[in-house]
Amino acid sequence: DSISAIAAGQVDNAAKKVEQTMANTLVVIIAFLARFAGLGNIPEKVVGIIKKIRQPIDKGLDKIVAWLGSMLNKMVGAVKAGVKRLLNWWKKKIPVNGGGEQHTLTFEGSNTSAKLVLRSTPEKPSVFLENTAEKKGVDKAKRKSPIATAVSHEVAVDKLLTDLKKYDENTASAVAGKDADKADALMGQLDVKMGIFGTHIASTLNDWGVADAPIKGVSLPRSKFTPEQKRGIAAQHKDKSQLRISSAGELVNVAKGLARRHVVSSSDMSKHYAESLNGRKISDGKLLLEQRGSIADARTPVDDVSLNGIQKAASNRYSRFFGYLRNMFIGDSRENSSIQQHLDEGHPELAGQKLEEHVRHVKRAWALDENMKISRLDED
C-alpha cells in the first residue's frame, strides 16, 4: 500500500506508515535486547552456553540490520521518486478532445514560472483528408476508401512510434548495442511507411483536384535559448562554480570563456530541416513534421496547411531541438573535447561509443529522414 501511495505521489501517508512500522519493530527489538542485558546473575557455565548461542544470533542480527539498511535505502529512493513525481507537476500532459480537434492540456515553463496552456497535437492525416474533402465538396463515396487507407497507415505508424518510445522516451542516456540497432531498424521501417503514406496523401489530393504546392523558402536561422532552457542546462551542469548569476537573479549564466554547446550541431539540424522540406509537397512536409521522430516533443503540429504553416511548424520544431537538454552541455567555447567526459564521466575508453550512440539517438528523435549529415562534432 505504501509503495502504491508513493507511486501516486502521496508521500505523507506513506511516510507515516513507514514510521509506524519502524516504531513497532523497534519495540520488539529493544525488548529482545533488554533480555540479554539481565543475564549477569546466571551461573558462569550457563552464561558461556548463552554466549555460544548468541554468536549465531549476533550474526543473524547483523544480517537483519543489513537487510533493514538496504530496505531503508530502497524506501528512501522510492520516497524521493515519489516526491519528484509530485513536484514535477509542470511536466504533466492531459489529452483534450473536443469539437473534432485534439489538444493537450499542459504547462509552459517550470516551477513557479509554469503557466497552463492548451496546445494542439499533431492532426491525424485522416482527419486532414476528411476536413479537406469537406471543404472541397468531395463526394462521400469518393473519399471513403482513401481515408480508410489513411487510417490503416496511421495504425501502422502509431505502432512503430509506440515501439520506438521504449528506446528514446524518458531515458537518461542513449540506448546501446542491440537495442540501438533495433531502434534504428524501427526508424527505417517508419521512414518506409511514411514514404508510402506521403505518396498516398499526395495522390489522393491530386485525385480530388486539391492543389498541393511544393515547399520553398524554408529557412531556419540560429535560434536562442529560452529562460526555461537556460535553467535546464544550468541545472544539469555539475560544476556550479562555472555558472554566474543572471540579471534576473538566477544562477543560469555561464562563466567567461565557456558556452552552452550542442553535441549534435544545431547548424546541422537547421540545414537538414531546410534541405528535407524545400522541394517536397506541402502535404508531405506536414506529415514529416507531425509524425516523424521517436520522441513526442519532436513531432510538431502544422496548424495552417500552407507555406507559412510549414515554416512556422519547422521553426517551432527547430527551437525545441535547440534547447533539447540531452544534447546540451557547458564547455570551452573554443573546443568541446570535454564532451567525451561529459557523455561518460569516468569511463573515457567508452567515450567514442557513447558519442556514436547519442548521435544515433538524436537522428531518430529529431531528424525528418535518414539523410541528415553530421559535421565535425566540435562545431556548434
Backbone hydrogen bonds in HBPLUS format (Angstrom, degrees):
<---DONOR---> <-ACCEPTOR-->    atom                        ^
c    i                          cat <-CA-CA->   ^        H-A-AA   ^      H-
h    n   atom  resd res      DA  || num        DHA   H-A  angle D-A-AA Bond
n    s   type  num  typ     dist DA aas  dist angle  dist       angle   num
A0005-ALA N   A0001-ASP O   2.89 MM   4  6.14 153.4  1.96 146.1 153.8     1
A0006-ILE N   A0002-SER O   2.87 MM   4  6.13 158.5  1.91 152.0 157.6     2
A0007-ALA N   A0003-ILE O   2.94 MM   4  6.14 161.8  1.97 148.5 153.4     3
A0008-ALA N   A0004-SER O   3.07 MM   4  6.30 134.6  2.29 136.8 148.6     4
A0008-ALA N   A0005-ALA O   3.07 MM   3  5.06 128.0  2.35  93.1 107.3     5
A0010-GLN N   A0005-ALA O   2.79 MM   5  5.03 149.6  1.88 156.1 146.9     6
A0009-GLY N   A0006-ILE O   2.84 MM   3  4.95 158.2  1.88 107.4 114.0     7
A0015-ALA N   A0011-VAL O   2.83 MM   4  6.02 158.0  1.87 156.4 162.6     8
A0016-LYS N   A0012-ASP O   3.02 MM   4  6.32 158.5  2.06 153.1 158.3     9
A0017-LYS N   A0013-ASN O   3.07 MM   4  6.30 154.7  2.13 144.5 151.2    10
A0018-VAL N   A0014-ALA O   2.95 MM   4  6.25 156.8  2.01 151.2 157.4    11
A0019-GLU N   A0015-ALA O   2.90 MM   4  6.16 163.5  1.93 152.2 156.6    12
A0020-GLN N   A0016-LYS O   2.90 MM   4  6.09 161.4  1.93 149.2 154.4    13
A0021-THR N   A0017-LYS O   2.94 MM   4  6.12 160.3  1.98 148.1 153.5    14
A0022-MET N   A0018-VAL O   2.93 MM   4  6.14 163.7  1.95 154.0 158.2    15
A0023-ALA N   A0019-GLU O   2.88 MM   4  6.05 157.3  1.94 149.5 156.1    16
A0024-ASN N   A0020-GLN O   3.00 MM   4  6.22 163.6  2.02 150.4 154.1    17
A0025-THR N   A0021-THR O   3.00 MM   4  6.19 152.4  2.08 144.2 152.3    18
A0026-LEU N   A0022-MET O   2.87 MM   4  6.09 154.7  1.93 149.7 156.2    19
A0027-VAL N   A0023-ALA O   3.21 MM   4  6.53 148.5  2.32 147.0 154.0    20
A0029-ILE N   A0025-THR O   3.05 MM   4  6.38 162.9  2.08 152.8 157.9    21
A0030-ILE N   A0026-LEU O   2.79 MM   4  5.88 171.6  1.79 156.4 158.7    22
A0031-ALA N   A0027-VAL O   3.07 MM   4  6.14 161.8  2.11 143.8 149.2    23
A0032-PHE N   A0028-VAL O   2.97 MM   4  6.11 152.2  2.05 144.5 152.6    24
A0033-LEU N   A0029-ILE O   2.93 MM   4  6.22 162.1  1.96 155.8 159.5    25
A0034-ALA N   A0030-ILE O   2.87 MM   4  5.99 150.4  1.96 147.1 155.9    26
A0036-PHE N   A0033-LEU O   3.06 MM   3  5.35 126.0  2.37 102.2 115.3    27
A0037-ALA N   A0033-LEU O   3.31 MM   4  6.69 143.0  2.45 143.3 153.5    28
A0037-ALA N   A0034-ALA O   3.13 MM   3  5.06 124.0  2.46  92.5 106.9    29
A0038-GLY N   A0035-ARG O   3.41 MM   3  5.65 150.9  2.50 101.8 109.2    30
A0042-ILE N   A0039-LEU O   3.40 MM   3  5.80 167.6  2.41 118.5 119.8    31
A0046-VAL N   A0043-PRO O   2.98 MM   3  5.42 117.2  2.38 107.7 122.5    32
A0047-VAL N   A0043-PRO O   2.93 MM   4  6.30 155.5  1.99 151.1 159.3    33
A0048-GLY N   A0044-GLU O   2.84 MM   4  6.17 151.1  1.93 148.2 155.5    34
A0049-ILE N   A0045-LYS O   2.98 MM   4  6.37 155.2  2.04 145.9 152.5    35
A0050-ILE N   A0046-VAL O   2.76 MM   4  6.08 158.8  1.80 151.2 157.9    36
A0051-LYS N   A0047-VAL O   2.77 MM   4  6.08 151.6  1.85 148.5 156.6    37
A0052-LYS N   A0048-GLY O   2.98 MM   4  6.33 155.7  2.04 147.9 153.7    38
A0053-ILE N   A0049-ILE O   2.86 MM   4  6.21 154.9  1.92 148.7 156.6    39
A0054-ARG N   A0050-ILE O   2.66 MM   4  5.94 143.0  1.80 144.7 156.8    40
A0055-GLN N   A0051-LYS O   3.14 MM   4  6.42 133.5  2.36 142.2 152.0    41
A0058-ASP N   A0054-ARG O   2.55 MM   4  5.73 159.3  1.59 163.3 166.4    42
A0059-LYS N   A0055-GLN O   3.04 MM   4  6.35 159.2  2.08 148.0 153.7    43
A0060-GLY N   A0056-PRO O   2.81 MM   4  6.03 151.4  1.89 140.7 149.4    44
A0061-LEU N   A0057-ILE O   2.71 MM   4  6.08 150.8  1.80 149.1 158.0    45
A0062-ASP N   A0058-ASP O   2.78 MM   4  6.10 155.2  1.84 149.6 156.4    46
A0063-LYS N   A0059-LYS O   2.96 MM   4  6.30 155.1  2.02 146.6 152.9    47
A0064-ILE N   A0060-GLY O   2.89 MM   4  6.21 150.6  1.98 144.7 153.6    48
A0065-VAL N   A0061-LEU O   2.77 MM   4  6.06 162.4  1.80 156.3 160.4    49
A0066-ALA N   A0062-ASP O   2.87 MM   4  6.10 161.3  1.90 149.4 154.7    50
A0067-TRP N   A0063-LYS O   2.79 MM   4  5.97 154.4  1.86 144.7 152.5    51
A0068-LEU N   A0064-ILE O   2.76 MM   4  6.02 161.5  1.79 153.3 158.3    52
A0069-GLY N   A0065-VAL O   2.86 MM   4  6.09 152.1  1.94 145.4 153.6    53
A0070-SER N   A0066-ALA O   2.96 MM   4  6.28 156.8  2.01 148.5 153.6    54
A0071-MET N   A0067-TRP O   2.89 MM   4  6.14 158.9  1.93 151.8 158.2    55
A0072-LEU N   A0068-LEU O   2.81 MM   4  5.97 150.7  1.89 144.8 153.4    56
A0073-ASN N   A0069-GLY O   2.96 MM   4  6.24 154.9  2.02 146.5 152.8    57
A0074-LYS N   A0070-SER O   2.98 MM   4  6.27 157.0  2.04 145.5 151.6    58
A0075-MET N   A0071-MET O   2.81 MM   4  6.04 154.4  1.87 145.8 153.7    59
A0076-VAL N   A0072-LEU O   2.77 MM   4  6.03 158.5  1.82 152.1 157.8    60
A0077-GLY N   A0073-ASN O   2.92 MM   4  6.15 158.2  1.97 145.6 151.7    61
A0078-ALA N   A0074-LYS O   2.84 MM   4  6.13 152.4  1.92 145.8 153.8    62
A0079-VAL N   A0075-MET O   2.76 MM   4  6.02 154.7  1.82 150.4 157.8    63
A0080-LYS N   A0076-VAL O   2.84 MM   4  6.08 162.7  1.87 151.2 155.8    64
A0081-ALA N   A0077-GLY O   2.90 MM   4  6.14 156.6  1.96 143.7 150.6    65
A0082-GLY N   A0078-ALA O   2.79 MM   4  6.03 151.6  1.87 143.8 152.3    66
A0083-VAL N   A0079-VAL O   2.75 MM   4  6.05 155.9  1.81 152.7 159.5    67
A0084-LYS N   A0080-LYS O   2.80 MM   4  6.05 156.6  1.85 149.0 155.8    68
A0085-ARG N   A0081-ALA O   2.89 MM   4  6.18 157.2  1.94 147.1 153.0    69
A0086-LEU N   A0082-GLY O   2.91 MM   4  6.12 152.2  1.98 142.5 151.0    70
A0087-LEU N   A0083-VAL O   2.73 MM   4  5.97 158.1  1.77 155.2 160.8    71
A0088-ASN N   A0084-LYS O   2.86 MM   4  5.86 158.8  1.91 151.5 156.5    72
A0091-LYS N   A0088-ASN O   3.15 MM   3  5.82 169.3  2.16 119.2 122.3    73
A0092-LYS N   A0089-TRP O   3.22 MM   3  5.70 169.3  2.23 116.1 119.1    74
A0094-ILE N   A0105-LEU O   2.86 MM  11  4.96 163.8  1.88 143.6 149.2    75
A0105-LEU N   A0094-ILE O   2.72 MM  11  4.96 170.6  1.73 154.8 151.8    76
A0096-VAL N   A0103-HIS O   2.85 MM   7  5.03 168.9  1.86 137.1 136.3    77
A0103-HIS N   A0096-VAL O   2.81 MM   7  5.03 156.2  1.86 154.5 161.1    78
A0098-GLY N   A0101-GLU O   3.07 MM   3  5.52 165.9  2.09 156.4 160.9    79
A0101-GLU N   A0098-GLY O   3.02 MM   3  5.52 166.2  2.04 117.1 121.3    80
A0121-THR N   A0102-GLN O   3.31 MM  19  5.95 172.0  2.32 128.3 129.5    81
A0104-THR N   A0119-ARG O   2.52 MM  15  5.03 146.7  1.62 150.7 162.2    82
A0119-ARG N   A0104-THR O   2.82 MM  15  5.03 167.2  1.84 151.1 148.2    83
A0106-THR N   A0117-VAL O   3.01 MM  11  5.58 167.8  2.03 160.7 164.6    84
A0117-VAL N   A0106-THR O   2.85 MM  11  5.58 170.2  1.86 151.6 153.4    85
A0108-GLU N   A0115-LYS O   2.76 MM   7  5.17 157.7  1.81 144.5 151.0    86
A0115-LYS N   A0108-GLU O   2.91 MM   7  5.17 150.3  2.00 132.1 140.7    87
A0113-SER N   A0110-SER O   2.99 MM   3  5.48 137.9  2.17 146.0 141.4    88
A0114-ALA N   A0111-ASN O   3.29 MM   3  5.73 168.0  2.31 113.8 117.4    89
A0127-VAL N   A0124-LYS O   2.91 MM   3  5.28 126.5  2.20 108.6 122.4    90
A0128-PHE N   A0124-LYS O   3.03 MM   4  6.41 155.7  2.09 151.4 159.2    91
A0129-LEU N   A0125-PRO O   2.83 MM   4  6.12 160.4  1.87 153.1 157.4    92
A0130-GLU N   A0126-SER O   2.91 MM   4  6.07 154.5  1.98 139.4 146.9    93
A0131-ASN N   A0127-VAL O   2.84 MM   4  6.05 165.2  1.86 153.7 157.1    94
A0132-THR N   A0128-PHE O   2.90 MM   4  6.05 157.1  1.95 146.7 153.9    95
A0133-ALA N   A0129-LEU O   2.83 MM   4  5.98 161.0  1.87 149.3 154.5    96
A0134-GLU N   A0130-GLU O   2.99 MM   4  6.19 150.3  2.08 142.9 151.2    97
A0135-LYS N   A0131-ASN O   2.96 MM   4  6.23 159.2  2.00 149.0 153.8    98
A0136-LYS N   A0132-THR O   2.93 MM   4  6.13 155.4  1.99 150.4 157.3    99
A0137-GLY N   A0133-ALA O   2.91 MM   4  5.81 108.9  2.43 134.2 149.3   100
A0138-VAL N   A0133-ALA O   2.88 MM   5  4.90 156.4  1.93 144.7 148.3   101
A0137-GLY N   A0134-GLU O   3.32 MM   3  5.12 153.6  2.39  95.0 102.7   102
A0142-LYS N   A0139-ASP O   2.97 MM   3  5.22 122.1  2.31 102.7 117.6   103
A0143-ARG N   A0139-ASP O   3.05 MM   4  6.37 142.4  2.19 151.3 162.7   104
A0144-LYS N   A0140-LYS O   3.14 MM   4  6.09 135.1  2.35 142.8 152.4   105
A0147-ILE N   A0143-ARG O   3.13 MM   4  6.15 161.1  2.16 155.4 161.0   106
A0148-ALA N   A0144-LYS O   2.99 MM   4  6.15 154.1  2.06 148.9 156.8   107
A0149-THR N   A0145-SER O   2.93 MM   4  6.18 154.2  2.00 152.4 159.4   108
A0150-ALA N   A0146-PRO O   2.97 MM   4  6.24 149.7  2.06 140.3 148.7   109
A0151-VAL N   A0147-ILE O   2.93 MM   4  6.26 151.7  2.01 147.7 155.0   110
A0152-SER N   A0148-ALA O   3.10 MM   4  6.43 153.7  2.17 144.8 151.1   111
A0153-HIS N   A0149-THR O   3.03 MM   4  6.38 150.6  2.12 146.7 154.8   112
A0154-GLU N   A0150-ALA O   2.90 MM   4  6.18 152.1  1.98 147.6 155.8   113
A0155-VAL N   A0151-VAL O   3.01 MM   4  6.33 154.5  2.07 151.0 156.7   114
A0156-ALA N   A0152-SER O   3.25 MM   4  6.52 157.0  2.31 141.3 146.7   115
A0157-VAL N   A0153-HIS O   2.90 MM   4  6.20 158.6  1.94 152.7 158.9   116
A0158-ASP N   A0154-GLU O   2.79 MM   4  5.96 167.9  1.80 156.2 159.6   117
A0159-LYS N   A0155-VAL O   3.02 MM   4  6.18 150.0  2.11 141.7 149.6   118
A0160-LEU N   A0156-ALA O   3.14 MM   4  6.44 156.4  2.20 144.9 150.4   119
A0161-LEU N   A0157-VAL O   2.89 MM   4  6.19 159.0  1.94 155.4 161.7   120
A0162-THR N   A0158-ASP O   2.89 MM   4  6.05 150.7  1.98 144.7 152.5   121
A0163-ASP N   A0159-LYS O   3.02 MM   4  6.28 154.8  2.08 145.4 152.1   122
A0164-LEU N   A0160-LEU O   2.87 MM   4  6.13 151.1  1.96 145.7 154.2   123
A0165-LYS N   A0161-LEU O   2.96 MM   4  6.04 138.8  2.13 138.8 149.2   124
A0167-TYR N   A0164-LEU O   2.93 MM   3  5.48 152.0  2.01 116.0 124.9   125
A0168-ASP N   A0164-LEU O   3.21 MM   4  6.48 153.8  2.28 155.5 163.3   126
A0169-GLU N   A0165-LYS O   2.96 MM   4  5.11 158.0  2.01 141.1 143.2   127
A0180-ALA N   A0176-ALA O   3.28 MM   4  4.84 154.1  2.35 100.9 105.3   128
A0181-ASP N   A0177-GLY O   3.10 MM   4  6.47 153.1  2.17 146.9 155.1   129
A0182-LYS N   A0178-LYS O   2.85 MM   4  6.13 154.9  1.91 149.4 156.1   130
A0183-ALA N   A0179-ASP O   2.89 MM   4  6.14 157.4  1.94 147.5 153.8   131
A0184-ASP N   A0180-ALA O   2.91 MM   4  6.13 158.7  1.95 148.2 153.7   132
A0185-ALA N   A0181-ASP O   2.91 MM   4  6.12 152.5  1.99 144.1 152.0   133
A0186-LEU N   A0182-LYS O   2.90 MM   4  6.18 155.0  1.96 148.7 155.3   134
A0187-MET N   A0183-ALA O   2.96 MM   4  6.23 152.8  2.03 145.4 153.1   135
A0188-GLY N   A0184-ASP O   2.90 MM   4  6.19 146.3  2.02 142.9 152.4   136
A0189-GLN N   A0185-ALA O   2.98 MM   4  6.34 151.8  2.06 145.8 153.1   137
A0190-LEU N   A0186-LEU O   2.86 MM   4  6.17 149.7  1.95 144.6 153.7   138
A0191-ASP N   A0187-MET O   2.94 MM   4  6.20 155.0  2.00 147.2 152.9   139
A0192-VAL N   A0188-GLY O   3.10 MM   4  6.39 157.2  2.15 146.3 151.8   140
A0193-LYS N   A0189-GLN O   2.92 MM   4  6.14 166.9  1.94 151.9 155.7   141
A0194-MET N   A0190-LEU O   2.83 MM   4  5.99 158.8  1.87 151.5 157.6   142
A0195-GLY N   A0191-ASP O   2.93 MM   4  6.05 143.9  2.06 140.7 150.2   143
A0196-ILE N   A0192-VAL O   3.08 MM   4  6.42 159.3  2.13 151.1 155.5   144
A0197-PHE N   A0193-LYS O   2.85 MM   4  6.05 157.5  1.90 145.7 153.1   145
A0198-GLY N   A0194-MET O   2.77 MM   4  5.82 160.2  1.81 143.7 148.8   146
A0199-THR N   A0195-GLY O   3.11 MM   4  6.29 157.4  2.16 143.1 148.8   147
A0200-HIS N   A0196-ILE O   3.00 MM   4  6.29 152.7  2.08 145.8 153.4   148
A0201-ILE N   A0197-PHE O   3.00 MM   4  6.33 158.1  2.04 153.8 159.0   149
A0202-ALA N   A0198-GLY O   2.97 MM   4  6.18 169.5  1.98 153.7 156.5   150
A0203-SER N   A0199-THR O   2.93 MM   4  6.06 164.7  1.96 149.8 154.2   151
A0204-THR N   A0200-HIS O   2.92 MM   4  6.01 149.7  2.02 143.3 152.1   152
A0205-LEU N   A0201-ILE O   2.95 MM   4  6.20 165.1  1.98 155.2 158.1   153
A0206-ASN N   A0202-ALA O   2.96 MM   4  6.14 156.6  2.02 146.2 153.3   154
A0207-ASP N   A0203-SER O   2.87 MM   4  6.00 151.8  1.95 141.0 148.8   155
A0208-TRP N   A0204-THR O   2.94 MM   4  6.21 140.2  2.10 143.2 154.4   156
A0210-VAL N   A0205-LEU O   2.80 MM   5  5.06 167.9  1.82 157.1 153.1   157
A0209-GLY N   A0206-ASN O   3.07 MM   3  5.03 153.6  2.14  98.6 106.7   158
A0282-ILE N   A0213-ALA O   3.00 MM  69  5.98 144.2  2.13 160.7 166.1   159
A0215-ILE N   A0280-ARG O   2.60 MM  65  5.52 160.9  1.63 170.4 175.5   160
A0279-GLY N   A0215-ILE O   2.73 MM  64  5.21 165.2  1.75 140.4 144.6   161
A0229-GLN N   A0226-THR O   3.05 MM   3  5.12 114.4  2.49  98.4 113.9   162
A0230-LYS N   A0226-THR O   2.95 MM   4  6.28 158.6  2.00 157.9 164.1   163
A0231-ARG N   A0227-PRO O   3.02 MM   4  6.28 154.4  2.08 146.4 152.9   164
A0232-GLY N   A0228-GLU O   3.02 MM   4  6.30 157.8  2.07 147.2 153.1   165
A0233-ILE N   A0229-GLN O   2.94 MM   4  6.18 161.5  1.98 154.1 158.2   166
A0234-ALA N   A0230-LYS O   2.99 MM   4  6.14 163.8  2.02 148.7 153.3   167
A0235-ALA N   A0231-ARG O   2.85 MM   4  5.97 153.8  1.91 148.2 156.0   168
A0236-GLN N   A0232-GLY O   3.19 MM   4  6.40 147.4  2.30 145.2 151.7   169
A0237-HIS N   A0234-ALA O   3.23 MM   3  5.23 148.1  2.34  98.5 107.8   170
A0242-GLN N   A0239-ASP O   3.14 MM   3  5.92 167.4  2.15 120.2 124.1   171
A0243-LEU N   A0240-LYS O   3.06 MM   3  5.30 163.3  2.08 112.7 115.4   172
A0255-ALA N   A0242-GLN O   2.86 MM  13  5.28 149.1  1.95 154.2 149.0   173
A0244-ARG N   A0253-ASN O   2.66 MM   9  4.77 154.9  1.72 126.5 130.0   174
A0253-ASN N   A0244-ARG O   3.00 MM   9  4.77 138.3  2.18 159.9 151.4   175
A0246-SER N   A0250-GLU O   2.66 MM   4  5.21 155.7  1.72 145.7 153.4   176
A0249-GLY N   A0246-SER O   2.88 MM   3  5.17 160.7  1.91 112.2 116.3   177
A0252-VAL N   A0250-GLU O   2.96 MM   2  5.56 130.5  2.22 105.4  90.7   178
A0258-LEU N   A0255-ALA O   3.08 MM   3  5.69 153.7  2.15 138.6 140.3   179
A0333-SER N   A0257-GLY O   3.22 MM  76  5.98 172.7  2.23 140.5 140.1   180
A0259-ALA N   A0331-GLY O   2.92 MM  72  5.69 145.7  2.04 153.6 164.3   181
A0331-GLY N   A0259-ALA O   3.04 MM  72  5.69 155.7  2.11 160.1 161.2   182
A0261-ARG N   A0329-PHE O   2.66 MM  68  5.35 171.6  1.67 172.8 175.3   183
A0329-PHE N   A0261-ARG O   2.96 MM  68  5.35 141.8  2.11 145.7 153.8   184
A0263-VAL N   A0327-ASN O   2.88 MM  64  5.32 154.2  1.95 141.6 147.1   185
A0269-MET N   A0265-SER O   3.24 MM   4  6.62 154.8  2.31 142.4 148.3   186
A0270-SER N   A0266-SER O   2.94 MM   4  6.15 154.7  2.00 144.8 151.9   187
A0271-LYS N   A0267-SER O   2.99 MM   4  6.21 167.5  2.00 153.7 156.2   188
A0272-HIS N   A0268-ASP O   2.91 MM   4  6.05 155.4  1.97 144.4 152.2   189
A0273-TYR N   A0269-MET O   2.96 MM   4  6.14 163.1  1.99 152.3 155.1   190
A0274-ALA N   A0270-SER O   3.16 MM   4  6.41 166.8  2.18 150.3 153.7   191
A0275-GLU N   A0271-LYS O   2.89 MM   4  6.04 167.5  1.90 154.9 158.7   192
A0276-SER N   A0272-HIS O   2.82 MM   4  5.87 151.9  1.90 148.9 156.9   193
A0277-LEU N   A0273-TYR O   3.03 MM   4  6.07 146.5  2.15 144.8 152.3   194
A0278-ASN N   A0274-ALA O   2.99 MM   4  5.87 165.5  2.01 151.7 155.9   195
A0280-ARG N   A0277-LEU O   3.04 MM   3  5.61 162.2  2.07 135.0 140.5   196
A0284-ASP N   A0281-LYS O   3.05 MM   3  5.21 121.3  2.41  99.6 114.1   197
A0285-GLY N   A0281-LYS O   2.98 MM   4  6.34 158.4  2.03 155.7 161.9   198
A0286-LYS N   A0282-ILE O   2.90 MM   4  6.12 156.7  1.96 152.2 158.6   199
A0287-LEU N   A0283-SER O   3.12 MM   4  6.32 154.8  2.18 139.1 145.3   200
A0288-LEU N   A0284-ASP O   3.03 MM   4  6.34 160.7  2.07 150.7 155.3   201
A0289-LEU N   A0285-GLY O   2.98 MM   4  6.15 172.0  1.99 155.4 157.4   202
A0290-GLU N   A0286-LYS O   3.03 MM   4  6.06 153.3  2.11 146.4 153.6   203
A0291-GLN N   A0287-LEU O   2.86 MM   4  5.71 150.1  1.95 148.5 155.8   204
A0292-ARG N   A0288-LEU O   2.96 MM   4  4.94 152.9  2.04 128.8 135.6   205
A0300-THR N   A0289-LEU O   2.71 MM  11  5.48 155.4  1.77 150.2 145.9   206
A0294-SER N   A0364-ARG O   3.03 MM  70  5.68 145.2  2.16 119.5 128.4   207
A0298-ALA N   A0295-ILE O   3.25 MM   3  5.82 146.6  2.36 111.1 119.3   208
A0299-ARG N   A0296-ALA O   3.17 MM   3  5.45 128.8  2.45 104.6 116.9   209
A0306-SER N   A0304-ASP O   2.76 MM   2  5.61 125.1  2.06 114.5  97.6   210
A0310-ILE N   A0306-SER O   2.95 MM   4  6.23 154.1  2.02 150.4 156.5   211
A0311-GLN N   A0307-LEU O   3.00 MM   4  6.23 162.6  2.03 148.9 153.6   212
A0312-LYS N   A0308-ASN O   2.94 MM   4  6.13 161.8  1.98 149.3 154.1   213
A0313-ALA N   A0309-GLY O   3.02 MM   4  6.16 164.4  2.05 146.1 150.4   214
A0314-ALA N   A0310-ILE O   2.88 MM   4  6.01 161.4  1.91 151.3 157.0   215
A0315-SER N   A0311-GLN O   2.96 MM   4  6.11 154.4  2.02 145.8 152.7   216
A0316-ASN N   A0312-LYS O   2.95 MM   4  6.21 155.4  2.01 147.4 154.1   217
A0317-ARG N   A0313-ALA O   2.92 MM   4  6.16 159.7  1.96 150.3 155.6   218
A0318-TYR N   A0314-ALA O   2.93 MM   4  6.08 161.6  1.96 147.1 152.6   219
A0319-SER N   A0315-SER O   2.90 MM   4  6.03 154.2  1.97 146.4 153.4   220
A0320-ARG N   A0316-ASN O   3.15 MM   4  6.40 151.4  2.24 143.8 150.2   221
A0321-PHE N   A0317-ARG O   3.03 MM   4  6.35 154.5  2.09 147.3 154.7   222
A0322-PHE N   A0318-TYR O   2.85 MM   4  6.05 154.4  1.92 148.4 155.8   223
A0324-TYR N   A0321-PHE O   2.93 MM   3  4.88 170.0  1.94 113.4 114.6   224
A0327-ASN N   A0324-TYR O   2.90 MM   3  5.60 155.9  1.96 121.7 129.7   225
A0328-MET N   A0325-LEU O   3.06 MM   3  5.06 165.2  2.09 112.8 113.1   226
A0339-ILE N   A0336-ASN O   2.98 MM   3  5.50 164.3  2.00 112.6 117.6   227
A0340-GLN N   A0337-SER O   3.36 MM   3  6.32 163.8  2.39 123.5 124.2   228
A0341-GLN N   A0338-SER O   3.08 MM   3  5.45 119.3  2.47 107.8 120.9   229
A0342-HIS N   A0338-SER O   2.98 MM   4  6.24 157.8  2.03 152.6 159.9   230
A0343-LEU N   A0339-ILE O   2.88 MM   4  6.05 150.8  1.96 148.5 154.3   231
A0344-ASP N   A0340-GLN O   3.16 MM   4  6.36 155.4  2.22 144.4 150.5   232
A0347-HIS N   A0344-ASP O   2.96 MM   3  5.59 161.1  1.99 143.2 144.4   233
A0350-LEU N   A0347-HIS O   2.92 MM   3  5.67 163.1  1.95 124.7 130.1   234
A0351-ALA N   A0348-PRO O   3.14 MM   3  5.03 162.4  2.17 103.3 108.7   235
A0354-LYS N   A0350-LEU O   2.87 MM   4  6.09 164.4  1.89 161.7 166.9   236
A0355-LEU N   A0351-ALA O   2.85 MM   4  6.03 156.9  1.91 154.3 160.7   237
A0356-GLU N   A0352-GLY O   3.06 MM   4  6.28 156.1  2.12 144.5 150.4   238
A0357-GLU N   A0353-GLN O   2.98 MM   4  6.27 158.2  2.03 151.2 157.1   239
A0358-HIS N   A0354-LYS O   2.94 MM   4  6.16 153.9  2.01 146.2 153.4   240
A0359-VAL N   A0355-LEU O   3.00 MM   4  6.27 161.0  2.04 151.2 155.6   241
A0360-ARG N   A0356-GLU O   3.05 MM   4  6.29 160.6  2.09 148.9 154.0   242
A0361-HIS N   A0357-GLU O   2.97 MM   4  6.22 152.4  2.05 143.4 151.3   243
A0362-VAL N   A0358-HIS O   2.93 MM   4  6.26 162.0  1.96 156.7 160.3   244
A0363-LYS N   A0359-VAL O   3.00 MM   4  6.24 160.7  2.04 151.4 156.5   245
A0364-ARG N   A0360-ARG O   3.02 MM   4  6.29 161.7  2.06 149.3 153.9   246
A0365-ALA N   A0361-HIS O   2.84 MM   4  6.01 161.1  1.87 154.6 160.7   247
A0366-TRP N   A0362-VAL O   2.86 MM   4  5.76 168.6  1.87 154.9 156.9   248
A0367-ALA N   A0363-LYS O   3.16 MM   4  4.95 143.8  2.29 118.9 129.3   249
A0379-GLU N   A0376-ARG O   3.21 MM   3  5.82 150.9  2.29 120.2 121.0   250
